[in-house]
Amino acid sequence: MDPKPTIQIDDILKLDLRVGTILEAESHPDADRLLRLQVDLGDHQRQICAGIKQFYDPENLVGKQIVVVANLKPRKIRGEESNCMLLAASAMNGEELADVVVLSPSKTVPAGSTVG
C-alpha cells in the first residue's frame, strides 16, 4: 500500500469525529453491497449508506456504537442520501479484502460523544 501524504494537525482538527448508536440497519434497496443505517448522534439522527453488507448482518448492528465522521458533506449513494461516514478497518489477504471491522468504543458512551 502506498503511503498517503503527510498532513498537518490543522487537517485532523477539521474532522468532527463522534460516537453514534445504530438505531436501525437494513439492506440498501438498490445495492448489493450496501447497508442503510439510521444512527443516533445524541441531539439528532443521521442516515449512513455503508459498504459493509458482505461482513455484517443488519440485525446484529442495531444497538452497536460506531465512530463516524459527522461533518462529511452529504451525498447520494445509489439514490439514498448518506449524511456521514462510519470508520472501519479493512483487513487484506494479499490483494483481496478479507474482512471489514467497524470501529467502535471499547466502553459504552453517550451518543454524540466526541472522539479525538
GROMACS elastic network, one bead per residue, 0.5 to 0.9 nm:
[ bonds ]
;  ai    aj funct       b0    kb
    3     6     6  0.87506   500
    4     7     6  0.88436   500
    7    10     6  0.81540   500
    7    11     6  0.64081   500
    7    12     6  0.80047   500
    8    11     6  0.54509   500
    8    12     6  0.71650   500
    9    12     6  0.52149   500
    9    13     6  0.62901   500
    9    14     6  0.89008   500
   10    13     6  0.50109   500
   10    14     6  0.64932   500
   11    14     6  0.54383   500
   11    15     6  0.74559   500
   12    15     6  0.56635   500
   12    16     6  0.89250   500
   13    16     6  0.76739   500
   13   116     6  0.86186   500
   14    71     6  0.85849   500
   15    69     6  0.66075   500
   15    70     6  0.77812   500
   15    71     6  0.67031   500
   15    72     6  0.81817   500
   16    68     6  0.81650   500
   16    69     6  0.56960   500
   16    70     6  0.54001   500
   16    71     6  0.55291   500
   16    72     6  0.83202   500
   16   114     6  0.74427   500
   16   115     6  0.78282   500
   16   116     6  0.86547   500
   17    67     6  0.66768   500
   17    68     6  0.55901   500
   17    70     6  0.59583   500
   17    71     6  0.79429   500
   17   113     6  0.85375   500
   17   114     6  0.58595   500
   17   115     6  0.51067   500
   17   116     6  0.69747   500
   18    41     6  0.73849   500
   18    66     6  0.82805   500
   18    67     6  0.56544   500
   18    68     6  0.54585   500
   18    69     6  0.65942   500
   18    70     6  0.64246   500
   18   111     6  0.79023   500
   18   112     6  0.54691   500
   18   113     6  0.54532   500
   18   115     6  0.53508   500
   18   116     6  0.86539   500
   19    40     6  0.86994   500
   19    41     6  0.67814   500
   19    42     6  0.88041   500
   19    65     6  0.64585   500
   19    66     6  0.55655   500
   19    68     6  0.62816   500
   19   104     6  0.76962   500
   19   105     6  0.77078   500
   19   109     6  0.76538   500
   19   110     6  0.76750   500
   19   111     6  0.55857   500
   19   112     6  0.52211   500
   19   113     6  0.53058   500
   19   114     6  0.64472   500
   19   115     6  0.70296   500
   20    39     6  0.57653   500
   20    40     6  0.53325   500
   20    42     6  0.74993   500
   20    45     6  0.87705   500
   20    64     6  0.83501   500
   20    65     6  0.54988   500
   20    66     6  0.53603   500
   20    67     6  0.62398   500
   20    68     6  0.68243   500
   20   104     6  0.89913   500
   20   110     6  0.82795   500
   20   112     6  0.58151   500
   20   113     6  0.78255   500
   21    38     6  0.85147   500
   21    39     6  0.54311   500
   21    40     6  0.50749   500
   21    41     6  0.68401   500
   21    42     6  0.85595   500
   21    62     6  0.79091   500
   21    63     6  0.59134   500
   21    64     6  0.57239   500
   21    66     6  0.63470   500
   21    67     6  0.88944   500
   21   110     6  0.85760   500
   21   111     6  0.58714   500
   21   112     6  0.84310   500
   22    25     6  0.71694   500
   22    37     6  0.66296   500
   22    38     6  0.59217   500
   22    40     6  0.62985   500
   22    61     6  0.66043   500
   22    62     6  0.51691   500
   22    63     6  0.52222   500
   22    64     6  0.55854   500
   22    65     6  0.62957   500
   22    66     6  0.75135   500
   23    37     6  0.74714   500
   23    38     6  0.54937   500
   23    39     6  0.55533   500
   23    40     6  0.65379   500
   23    45     6  0.89534   500
   23    61     6  0.84408   500
   23    62     6  0.54565   500
   23    63     6  0.60093   500
   23    64     6  0.82855   500
   24    36     6  0.81045   500
   24    37     6  0.56270   500
   24    38     6  0.50167   500
   24    39     6  0.72169   500
   24    58     6  0.80047   500
   24    59     6  0.81492   500
   24    61     6  0.78938   500
   24    62     6  0.56407   500
   24    63     6  0.81875   500
   25    35     6  0.67042   500
   25    36     6  0.57753   500
   25    38     6  0.65011   500
   25    39     6  0.88875   500
   25    57     6  0.86082   500
   25    59     6  0.65553   500
   25    60     6  0.85831   500
   25    61     6  0.65814   500
   25    62     6  0.62675   500
   26    29     6  0.85363   500
   26    34     6  0.88879   500
   26    35     6  0.56175   500
   26    36     6  0.53905   500
   26    37     6  0.66357   500
   26    57     6  0.85246   500
   26    58     6  0.53317   500
   26    59     6  0.76790   500
   27    30     6  0.85353   500
   27    31     6  0.78930   500
   27    32     6  0.79422   500
   27    33     6  0.83083   500
   27    34     6  0.63849   500
   27    36     6  0.59295   500
   27    37     6  0.87271   500
   27    53     6  0.73289   500
   27    57     6  0.89781   500
   27    58     6  0.71098   500
   28    31     6  0.55583   500
   28    32     6  0.73809   500
   28    33     6  0.79807   500
   28    34     6  0.54050   500
   28    36     6  0.51915   500
   28    37     6  0.89170   500
   28    49     6  0.74514   500
   28    50     6  0.89382   500
   28    53     6  0.89836   500
   28    78     6  0.85384   500
   28    80     6  0.82238   500
   29    32     6  0.83807   500
   29    34     6  0.87169   500
   29    35     6  0.87141   500
   29    36     6  0.84914   500
   29    78     6  0.88284   500
   29    80     6  0.88752   500
   30    34     6  0.84916   500
   30    78     6  0.63013   500
   30    79     6  0.76210   500
   30    80     6  0.87132   500
   31    34     6  0.56883   500
   31    35     6  0.83071   500
   31    78     6  0.68001   500
   32    35     6  0.86140   500
   32    51     6  0.88943   500
   32    53     6  0.76858   500
   32    54     6  0.87563   500
   33    50     6  0.81328   500
   33    51     6  0.53083   500
   33    52     6  0.65242   500
   33    53     6  0.51290   500
   33    54     6  0.63380   500
   34    49     6  0.62010   500
   34    50     6  0.52647   500
   34    52     6  0.60683   500
   34    53     6  0.53868   500
   34    54     6  0.83555   500
   35    48     6  0.80313   500
   35    49     6  0.56672   500
   35    50     6  0.53616   500
   35    51     6  0.63758   500
   35    52     6  0.64986   500
   35    53     6  0.55898   500
   35    56     6  0.88261   500
   35    58     6  0.72697   500
   36    47     6  0.69187   500
   36    48     6  0.57998   500
   36    50     6  0.65872   500
   36    58     6  0.87421   500
   36    80     6  0.84167   500
   36    82     6  0.84481   500
   37    46     6  0.81433   500
   37    47     6  0.55527   500
   37    48     6  0.50842   500
   37    49     6  0.63422   500
   37    50     6  0.76733   500
   37    58     6  0.85052   500
   37    61     6  0.88351   500
   37    62     6  0.88223   500
   38    45     6  0.67204   500
   38    46     6  0.57839   500
   38    48     6  0.65295   500
   39    44     6  0.85756   500
   39    45     6  0.54030   500
   39    46     6  0.52437   500
   39    47     6  0.61745   500
   39    48     6  0.74043   500
   39    65     6  0.89221   500
   39    66     6  0.89000   500
   40    43     6  0.76882   500
   40    44     6  0.61626   500
   40    46     6  0.66547   500
   40   111     6  0.62374   500
   40   112     6  0.74406   500
   41    44     6  0.55126   500
   41    45     6  0.56320   500
   41    46     6  0.72835   500
   41    70     6  0.86172   500
   41   110     6  0.86645   500
   41   111     6  0.50012   500
   41   113     6  0.78991   500
   42    45     6  0.74676   500
   42   110     6  0.71101   500
   42   113     6  0.77679   500
   43   111     6  0.83284   500
   43   112     6  0.72096   500
   44   112     6  0.86604   500
   46    70     6  0.88598   500
   46    82     6  0.79070   500
   46    83     6  0.58757   500
   46    84     6  0.71763   500
   47    80     6  0.88551   500
   47    81     6  0.70876   500
   47    82     6  0.55243   500
   47    83     6  0.55799   500
   47    84     6  0.72805   500
   48    80     6  0.89008   500
   48    81     6  0.74942   500
   48    83     6  0.57610   500
   48    84     6  0.58814   500
   48    85     6  0.63927   500
   48    86     6  0.75734   500
   49    76     6  0.89028   500
   49    77     6  0.69222   500
   49    80     6  0.74406   500
   49    81     6  0.74508   500
   49    82     6  0.52533   500
   49    83     6  0.82479   500
   49    84     6  0.84857   500
   49    85     6  0.79027   500
   49    86     6  0.89731   500
   50    53     6  0.77343   500
   50    82     6  0.83679   500
   50    85     6  0.75116   500
   50    86     6  0.73337   500
   51    54     6  0.78567   500
   52    55     6  0.55215   500
   52    56     6  0.61280   500
   52    57     6  0.89219   500
   52   100     6  0.69685   500
   52   101     6  0.88376   500
   52   102     6  0.85726   500
   53    56     6  0.53281   500
   53    57     6  0.67396   500
   53    58     6  0.76740   500
   54    57     6  0.80758   500
   54    99     6  0.87209   500
   54   100     6  0.87307   500
   55    99     6  0.66137   500
   55   100     6  0.63567   500
   55   101     6  0.81899   500
   56    59     6  0.85730   500
   56    60     6  0.71624   500
   56    61     6  0.73472   500
   56   100     6  0.86951   500
   57    60     6  0.55075   500
   57    61     6  0.69349   500
   58    61     6  0.53887   500
   58    62     6  0.70806   500
   59    62     6  0.57912   500
   60    63     6  0.81634   500
   60    64     6  0.79754   500
   61    64     6  0.53427   500
   61    65     6  0.85201   500
   62    65     6  0.87061   500
   64   104     6  0.78963   500
   65   103     6  0.85072   500
   65   104     6  0.56444   500
   65   105     6  0.68908   500
   65   108     6  0.73319   500
   65   109     6  0.83290   500
   65   111     6  0.78747   500
   66    86     6  0.68332   500
   66    87     6  0.75337   500
   66    88     6  0.89835   500
   66   102     6  0.68208   500
   66   103     6  0.57692   500
   66   105     6  0.69494   500
   67    85     6  0.85214   500
   67    86     6  0.58342   500
   67    87     6  0.57431   500
   67    88     6  0.84146   500
   67   102     6  0.80440   500
   67   103     6  0.59004   500
   67   104     6  0.56159   500
   67   105     6  0.74801   500
   67   115     6  0.77716   500
   68    71     6  0.89274   500
   68    84     6  0.65685   500
   68    85     6  0.53126   500
   68    87     6  0.57125   500
   68   103     6  0.87523   500
   69    72     6  0.60390   500
   69    84     6  0.57016   500
   69    85     6  0.52138   500
   69    86     6  0.63987   500
   69    87     6  0.73776   500
   70    73     6  0.87174   500
   70    83     6  0.76287   500
   70    84     6  0.50837   500
   70    85     6  0.69734   500
   70    86     6  0.87202   500
   71    74     6  0.85768   500
   71    83     6  0.83495   500
   71    84     6  0.66663   500
   71    85     6  0.88371   500
   72    75     6  0.89271   500
   72    83     6  0.70815   500
   72    84     6  0.53829   500
   72    85     6  0.69873   500
   73    82     6  0.88224   500
   73    83     6  0.69336   500
   73    84     6  0.72422   500
   74    81     6  0.66691   500
   74    82     6  0.55773   500
   74    84     6  0.65009   500
   75    80     6  0.82030   500
   75    81     6  0.55463   500
   75    82     6  0.55079   500
   75    83     6  0.68128   500
   75    84     6  0.87678   500
   76    79     6  0.56260   500
   76    80     6  0.52341   500
   76    82     6  0.60539   500
   76    83     6  0.87998   500
   77    80     6  0.52612   500
   77    81     6  0.61210   500
   77    82     6  0.66559   500
   78    81     6  0.83639   500
   82    85     6  0.75973   500
   86   102     6  0.73722   500
   86   103     6  0.78514   500
   87   101     6  0.86937   500
   87   102     6  0.61317   500
   87   103     6  0.56839   500
   87   104     6  0.84704   500
   88   100     6  0.64093   500
   88   101     6  0.52876   500
   88   103     6  0.51245   500
   88   104     6  0.87717   500
   89    99     6  0.82457   500
   89   100     6  0.56513   500
   89   101     6  0.50749   500
   89   102     6  0.64197   500
   89   103     6  0.70315   500
   90    97     6  0.68674   500
   90    98     6  0.76378   500
   90    99     6  0.60088   500
   90   101     6  0.65334   500
   90   102     6  0.88881   500
   91    96     6  0.87509   500
   91    97     6  0.61730   500
   91    98     6  0.55093   500
   91    99     6  0.50027   500
   91   100     6  0.60719   500
   91   101     6  0.77469   500
   92    95     6  0.65076   500
   92    96     6  0.56353   500
   92    98     6  0.51073   500
   92    99     6  0.69640   500
   92   100     6  0.88798   500
   93    96     6  0.51612   500
   93    97     6  0.61410   500
   93    98     6  0.55747   500
   93    99     6  0.87547   500
   94    97     6  0.79954   500
   94    98     6  0.88603   500
   97   100     6  0.78128   500
  104   107     6  0.85684   500
  105   108     6  0.66799   500
  105   109     6  0.76818   500
  108   111     6  0.88052   500
  109   112     6  0.85135   500
  109   113     6  0.67468   500
  110   113     6  0.57639   500
  111   114     6  0.89522   500
